[in-house]
Amino acid sequence: MTAKRLIISGRVQGVGYRDWMVARAEALGLAGWVRNRRDGTLEALVDGDTAAVEELVRACRRGPRLAAVTAIDEEWAEPAEAPGFRRLPTS
């Protein structure tokens, strides 16, 4: 099991990225959350099977069709507090 906190930069707001990420994470059986940040980035906590977490991180480098990801900062994190993957309000 692995948990990572991601900060995703680029054109990632207003392009359906959060909904895309929720659908991908749920399909992979991951827990956690994703939210917009006021600085224009996205923040996510991704928790679950190591291979599934890495698969989602790889997919996040491309993102949905209209996104243009320029960077993803990753760090190890504490596991999610609740099951399931959800979209949180902007922080």
Secondary structure, DSSP 8 states (H G I E B T S, - for coil): -EEEEEEEEEE-SSSSHHHHHHHHHHHTT-EEEEEE-TTS-EEEEEEE-HHHHHHHHHHHHH-STT-EEEEEEEEE----SSSSEEE----
